[in-house]
Amino acid sequence: MELLTQFADLIKFLIDFILHIDVHLAELVAQYGTWVYAILFLIIFL
């Protein structure tokens, strides 16, 4: 039962992340600064 709860939480997080990507990207930039460019490069090109 705990596995289902964790899976549901993961799905909720992913949906929230996708729907509010602008907010989450702003948080990432505020927290990591220029490292965000490297992270986005890796996501896009790898």
PDB file of N, CA, C and O in Angstrom:
ATOM      1  N   MET A   1       0.824  -1.198   0.000  1.00  0.00           N
ATOM      2  CA  MET A   1       0.000   0.000   0.000  1.00  0.00           C
ATOM      3  C   MET A   1       0.866   1.258   0.000  1.00  0.00           C
ATOM      4  O   MET A   1       0.519   2.260  -0.625  1.00  0.00           O
ATOM      5  N   GLU A   2       1.989   1.197   0.703  1.00  0.00           N
ATOM      6  CA  GLU A   2       2.888   2.349   0.758  1.00  0.00           C
ATOM      7  C   GLU A   2       3.467   2.645  -0.624  1.00  0.00           C
ATOM      8  O   GLU A   2       3.700   3.803  -0.971  1.00  0.00           O
ATOM      9  N   LEU A   3       3.695   1.598  -1.405  1.00  0.00           N
ATOM     10  CA  LEU A   3       4.224   1.775  -2.756  1.00  0.00           C
ATOM     11  C   LEU A   3       3.237   2.557  -3.623  1.00  0.00           C
ATOM     12  O   LEU A   3       3.645   3.411  -4.410  1.00  0.00           O
ATOM     13  N   LEU A   4       1.958   2.274  -3.484  1.00  0.00           N
ATOM     14  CA  LEU A   4       0.944   3.009  -4.239  1.00  0.00           C
ATOM     15  C   LEU A   4       0.900   4.477  -3.829  1.00  0.00           C
ATOM     16  O   LEU A   4       0.726   5.355  -4.674  1.00  0.00           O
ATOM     17  N   THR A   5       1.057   4.738  -2.553  1.00  0.00           N
ATOM     18  CA  THR A   5       1.073   6.109  -2.059  1.00  0.00           C
ATOM     19  C   THR A   5       2.265   6.870  -2.628  1.00  0.00           C
ATOM     20  O   THR A   5       2.131   8.018  -3.052  1.00  0.00           O
ATOM     21  N   GLN A   6       3.425   6.231  -2.636  1.00  0.00           N
ATOM     22  CA  GLN A   6       4.617   6.871  -3.193  1.00  0.00           C
ATOM     23  C   GLN A   6       4.454   7.119  -4.691  1.00  0.00           C
ATOM     24  O   GLN A   6       4.851   8.169  -5.196  1.00  0.00           O
ATOM     25  N   PHE A   7       3.876   6.161  -5.396  1.00  0.00           N
ATOM     26  CA  PHE A   7       3.642   6.319  -6.830  1.00  0.00           C
ATOM     27  C   PHE A   7       2.664   7.460  -7.095  1.00  0.00           C
ATOM     28  O   PHE A   7       2.871   8.254  -8.012  1.00  0.00           O
ATOM     29  N   ALA A   8       1.606   7.545  -6.301  1.00  0.00           N
ATOM     30  CA  ALA A   8       0.626   8.622  -6.457  1.00  0.00           C
ATOM     31  C   ALA A   8       1.275   9.979  -6.185  1.00  0.00           C
ATOM     32  O   ALA A   8       0.994  10.951  -6.885  1.00  0.00           O
ATOM     33  N   ASP A   9       2.134  10.049  -5.178  1.00  0.00           N
ATOM     34  CA  ASP A   9       2.837  11.294  -4.880  1.00  0.00           C
ATOM     35  C   ASP A   9       3.761  11.695  -6.027  1.00  0.00           C
ATOM     36  O   ASP A   9       3.872  12.876  -6.356  1.00  0.00           O
ATOM     37  N   LEU A  10       4.416  10.720  -6.628  1.00  0.00           N
ATOM     38  CA  LEU A  10       5.290  10.994  -7.765  1.00  0.00           C
ATOM     39  C   LEU A  10       4.486  11.534  -8.944  1.00  0.00           C
ATOM     40  O   LEU A  10       4.898  12.499  -9.588  1.00  0.00           O
ATOM     41  N   ILE A  11       3.356  10.924  -9.224  1.00  0.00           N
ATOM     42  CA  ILE A  11       2.499  11.378 -10.322  1.00  0.00           C
ATOM     43  C   ILE A  11       1.994  12.796 -10.051  1.00  0.00           C
ATOM     44  O   ILE A  11       1.979  13.628 -10.957  1.00  0.00           O
ATOM     45  N   LYS A  12       1.582  13.078  -8.815  1.00  0.00           N
ATOM     46  CA  LYS A  12       1.127  14.423  -8.456  1.00  0.00           C
ATOM     47  C   LYS A  12       2.239  15.443  -8.653  1.00  0.00           C
ATOM     48  O   LYS A  12       2.003  16.536  -9.166  1.00  0.00           O
ATOM     49  N   PHE A  13       3.461  15.080  -8.241  1.00  0.00           N
ATOM     50  CA  PHE A  13       4.599  15.980  -8.405  1.00  0.00           C
ATOM     51  C   PHE A  13       4.866  16.259  -9.879  1.00  0.00           C
ATOM     52  O   PHE A  13       5.081  17.409 -10.260  1.00  0.00           O
ATOM     53  N   LEU A  14       4.855  15.218 -10.712  1.00  0.00           N
ATOM     54  CA  LEU A  14       5.126  15.394 -12.137  1.00  0.00           C
ATOM     55  C   LEU A  14       4.060  16.256 -12.816  1.00  0.00           C
ATOM     56  O   LEU A  14       4.382  17.111 -13.641  1.00  0.00           O
ATOM     57  N   ILE A  15       2.813  16.034 -12.473  1.00  0.00           N
ATOM     58  CA  ILE A  15       1.734  16.837 -13.049  1.00  0.00           C
ATOM     59  C   ILE A  15       1.871  18.288 -12.616  1.00  0.00           C
ATOM     60  O   ILE A  15       1.728  19.198 -13.432  1.00  0.00           O
ATOM     61  N   ASP A  16       2.150  18.509 -11.330  1.00  0.00           N
ATOM     62  CA  ASP A  16       2.343  19.868 -10.826  1.00  0.00           C
ATOM     63  C   ASP A  16       3.530  20.535 -11.509  1.00  0.00           C
ATOM     64  O   ASP A  16       3.462  21.708 -11.876  1.00  0.00           O
ATOM     65  N   PHE A  17       4.614  19.789 -11.679  1.00  0.00           N
ATOM     66  CA  PHE A  17       5.810  20.341 -12.319  1.00  0.00           C
ATOM     67  C   PHE A  17       5.520  20.754 -13.753  1.00  0.00           C
ATOM     68  O   PHE A  17       5.940  21.826 -14.189  1.00  0.00           O
ATOM     69  N   ILE A  18       4.806  19.913 -14.488  1.00  0.00           N
ATOM     70  CA  ILE A  18       4.501  20.212 -15.890  1.00  0.00           C
ATOM     71  C   ILE A  18       3.538  21.393 -16.007  1.00  0.00           C
ATOM     72  O   ILE A  18       3.718  22.256 -16.867  1.00  0.00           O
ATOM     73  N   LEU A  19       2.528  21.435 -15.159  1.00  0.00           N
ATOM     74  CA  LEU A  19       1.539  22.505 -15.241  1.00  0.00           C
ATOM     75  C   LEU A  19       2.087  23.856 -14.790  1.00  0.00           C
ATOM     76  O   LEU A  19       1.616  24.899 -15.244  1.00  0.00           O
ATOM     77  N   HIS A  20       3.075  23.842 -13.903  1.00  0.00           N
ATOM     78  CA  HIS A  20       3.636  25.085 -13.367  1.00  0.00           C
ATOM     79  C   HIS A  20       5.130  25.182 -13.654  1.00  0.00           C
ATOM     80  O   HIS A  20       5.915  25.566 -12.786  1.00  0.00           O
ATOM     81  N   ILE A  21       5.514  24.830 -14.878  1.00  0.00           N
ATOM     82  CA  ILE A  21       6.932  24.798 -15.238  1.00  0.00           C
ATOM     83  C   ILE A  21       7.577  26.174 -15.100  1.00  0.00           C
ATOM     84  O   ILE A  21       8.752  26.265 -14.745  1.00  0.00           O
ATOM     85  N   ASP A  22       6.833  27.249 -15.372  1.00  0.00           N
ATOM     86  CA  ASP A  22       7.406  28.587 -15.262  1.00  0.00           C
ATOM     87  C   ASP A  22       7.815  28.909 -13.827  1.00  0.00           C
ATOM     88  O   ASP A  22       8.862  29.515 -13.600  1.00  0.00           O
ATOM     89  N   VAL A  23       7.002  28.513 -12.874  1.00  0.00           N
ATOM     90  CA  VAL A  23       7.318  28.752 -11.464  1.00  0.00           C
ATOM     91  C   VAL A  23       8.522  27.922 -11.045  1.00  0.00           C
ATOM     92  O   VAL A  23       9.415  28.415 -10.356  1.00  0.00           O
ATOM     93  N   HIS A  24       8.545  26.675 -11.458  1.00  0.00           N
ATOM     94  CA  HIS A  24       9.636  25.789 -11.062  1.00  0.00           C
ATOM     95  C   HIS A  24      10.956  26.197 -11.712  1.00  0.00           C
ATOM     96  O   HIS A  24      12.010  26.085 -11.087  1.00  0.00           O
ATOM     97  N   LEU A  25      10.910  26.669 -12.960  1.00  0.00           N
ATOM     98  CA  LEU A  25      12.135  27.150 -13.596  1.00  0.00           C
ATOM     99  C   LEU A  25      12.662  28.398 -12.896  1.00  0.00           C
ATOM    100  O   LEU A  25      13.873  28.556 -12.743  1.00  0.00           O
ATOM    101  N   ALA A  26      11.774  29.275 -12.473  1.00  0.00           N
ATOM    102  CA  ALA A  26      12.204  30.466 -11.730  1.00  0.00           C
ATOM    103  C   ALA A  26      12.873  30.061 -10.420  1.00  0.00           C
ATOM    104  O   ALA A  26      13.878  30.656 -10.028  1.00  0.00           O
ATOM    105  N   GLU A  27      12.326  29.058  -9.742  1.00  0.00           N
ATOM    106  CA  GLU A  27      12.937  28.561  -8.507  1.00  0.00           C
ATOM    107  C   GLU A  27      14.308  27.955  -8.783  1.00  0.00           C
ATOM    108  O   GLU A  27      15.250  28.176  -8.022  1.00  0.00           O
ATOM    109  N   LEU A  28      14.424  27.188  -9.874  1.00  0.00           N
ATOM    110  CA  LEU A  28      15.710  26.586 -10.228  1.00  0.00           C
ATOM    111  C   LEU A  28      16.758  27.650 -10.529  1.00  0.00           C
ATOM    112  O   LEU A  28      17.902  27.542 -10.086  1.00  0.00           O
ATOM    113  N   VAL A  29      16.372  28.676 -11.278  1.00  0.00           N
ATOM    114  CA  VAL A  29      17.314  29.748 -11.608  1.00  0.00           C
ATOM    115  C   VAL A  29      17.728  30.492 -10.348  1.00  0.00           C
ATOM    116  O   VAL A  29      18.901  30.830 -10.186  1.00  0.00           O
ATOM    117  N   ALA A  30      16.784  30.749  -9.458  1.00  0.00           N
ATOM    118  CA  ALA A  30      17.116  31.444  -8.215  1.00  0.00           C
ATOM    119  C   ALA A  30      18.054  30.612  -7.352  1.00  0.00           C
ATOM    120  O   ALA A  30      18.922  31.159  -6.672  1.00  0.00           O
ATOM    121  N   GLN A  31      17.886  29.308  -7.374  1.00  0.00           N
ATOM    122  CA  GLN A  31      18.686  28.439  -6.512  1.00  0.00           C
ATOM    123  C   GLN A  31      20.039  28.100  -7.124  1.00  0.00           C
ATOM    124  O   GLN A  31      21.046  28.100  -6.417  1.00  0.00           O
ATOM    125  N   TYR A  32      20.085  27.809  -8.426  1.00  0.00           N
ATOM    126  CA  TYR A  32      21.313  27.308  -9.038  1.00  0.00           C
ATOM    127  C   TYR A  32      21.993  28.295  -9.979  1.00  0.00           C
ATOM    128  O   TYR A  32      23.117  28.045 -10.412  1.00  0.00           O
ATOM    129  N   GLY A  33      21.354  29.390 -10.301  1.00  0.00           N
ATOM    130  CA  GLY A  33      21.978  30.408 -11.142  1.00  0.00           C
ATOM    131  C   GLY A  33      22.355  29.893 -12.516  1.00  0.00           C
ATOM    132  O   GLY A  33      21.521  29.351 -13.241  1.00  0.00           O
ATOM    133  N   THR A  34      23.632  30.068 -12.872  1.00  0.00           N
ATOM    134  CA  THR A  34      24.072  29.711 -14.222  1.00  0.00           C
ATOM    135  C   THR A  34      24.153  28.205 -14.449  1.00  0.00           C
ATOM    136  O   THR A  34      24.250  27.763 -15.594  1.00  0.00           O
ATOM    137  N   TRP A  35      24.116  27.419 -13.394  1.00  0.00           N
ATOM    138  CA  TRP A  35      24.125  25.961 -13.566  1.00  0.00           C
ATOM    139  C   TRP A  35      22.878  25.475 -14.296  1.00  0.00           C
ATOM    140  O   TRP A  35      22.876  24.381 -14.860  1.00  0.00           O
ATOM    141  N   VAL A  36      21.826  26.275 -14.288  1.00  0.00           N
ATOM    142  CA  VAL A  36      20.590  25.893 -14.978  1.00  0.00           C
ATOM    143  C   VAL A  36      20.849  25.716 -16.471  1.00  0.00           C
ATOM    144  O   VAL A  36      20.267  24.833 -17.102  1.00  0.00           O
ATOM    145  N   TYR A  37      21.718  26.550 -17.039  1.00  0.00           N
ATOM    146  CA  TYR A  37      22.039  26.408 -18.458  1.00  0.00           C
ATOM    147  C   TYR A  37      22.669  25.051 -18.738  1.00  0.00           C
ATOM    148  O   TYR A  37      22.342  24.409 -19.736  1.00  0.00           O
ATOM    149  N   ALA A  38      23.559  24.614 -17.876  1.00  0.00           N
ATOM    150  CA  ALA A  38      24.193  23.304 -18.052  1.00  0.00           C
ATOM    151  C   ALA A  38      23.167  22.184 -17.904  1.00  0.00           C
ATOM    152  O   ALA A  38      23.186  21.214 -18.663  1.00  0.00           O
ATOM    153  N   ILE A  39      22.284  22.317 -16.940  1.00  0.00           N
ATOM    154  CA  ILE A  39      21.251  21.301 -16.724  1.00  0.00           C
ATOM    155  C   ILE A  39      20.334  21.209 -17.945  1.00  0.00           C
ATOM    156  O   ILE A  39      20.039  20.113 -18.421  1.00  0.00           O
ATOM    157  N   LEU A  40      19.884  22.360 -18.450  1.00  0.00           N
ATOM    158  CA  LEU A  40      19.014  22.365 -19.628  1.00  0.00           C
ATOM    159  C   LEU A  40      19.736  21.826 -20.856  1.00  0.00           C
ATOM    160  O   LEU A  40      19.133  21.120 -21.665  1.00  0.00           O
ATOM    161  N   PHE A  41      21.013  22.147 -21.005  1.00  0.00           N
ATOM    162  CA  PHE A  41      21.800  21.608 -22.117  1.00  0.00           C
ATOM    163  C   PHE A  41      21.833  20.086 -22.054  1.00  0.00           C
ATOM    164  O   PHE A  41      21.641  19.416 -23.069  1.00  0.00           O
ATOM    165  N   LEU A  42      22.075  19.540 -20.867  1.00  0.00           N
ATOM    166  CA  LEU A  42      22.130  18.089 -20.714  1.00  0.00           C
ATOM    167  C   LEU A  42      20.781  17.440 -21.009  1.00  0.00           C
ATOM    168  O   LEU A  42      20.719  16.379 -21.629  1.00  0.00           O
ATOM    169  N   ILE A  43      19.711  18.077 -20.566  1.00  0.00           N
ATOM    170  CA  ILE A  43      18.376  17.528 -20.812  1.00  0.00           C
ATOM    171  C   ILE A  43      18.068  17.522 -22.309  1.00  0.00           C
ATOM    172  O   ILE A  43      17.519  16.549 -22.827  1.00  0.00           O
ATOM    173  N   ILE A  44      18.415  18.589 -22.991  1.00  0.00           N
ATOM    174  CA  ILE A  44      18.066  18.709 -24.410  1.00  0.00           C
ATOM    175  C   ILE A  44      18.940  17.828 -25.294  1.00  0.00           C
ATOM    176  O   ILE A  44      18.431  17.169 -26.200  1.00  0.00           O
ATOM    177  N   PHE A  45      20.244  17.807 -25.047  1.00  0.00           N
ATOM    178  CA  PHE A  45      21.159  17.165 -25.983  1.00  0.00           C
ATOM    179  C   PHE A  45      21.617  15.768 -25.577  1.00  0.00           C
ATOM    180  O   PHE A  45      22.353  15.131 -26.331  1.00  0.00           O
ATOM    181  N   LEU A  46      21.215  15.284 -24.441  1.00  0.00           N
ATOM    182  CA  LEU A  46      21.601  13.913 -24.067  1.00  0.00           C
ATOM    183  C   LEU A  46      20.437  12.983 -24.019  1.00  0.00           C
ATOM    184  O   LEU A  46      20.603  11.801 -23.720  1.00  0.00           O
TER     185      LEU A  46
END
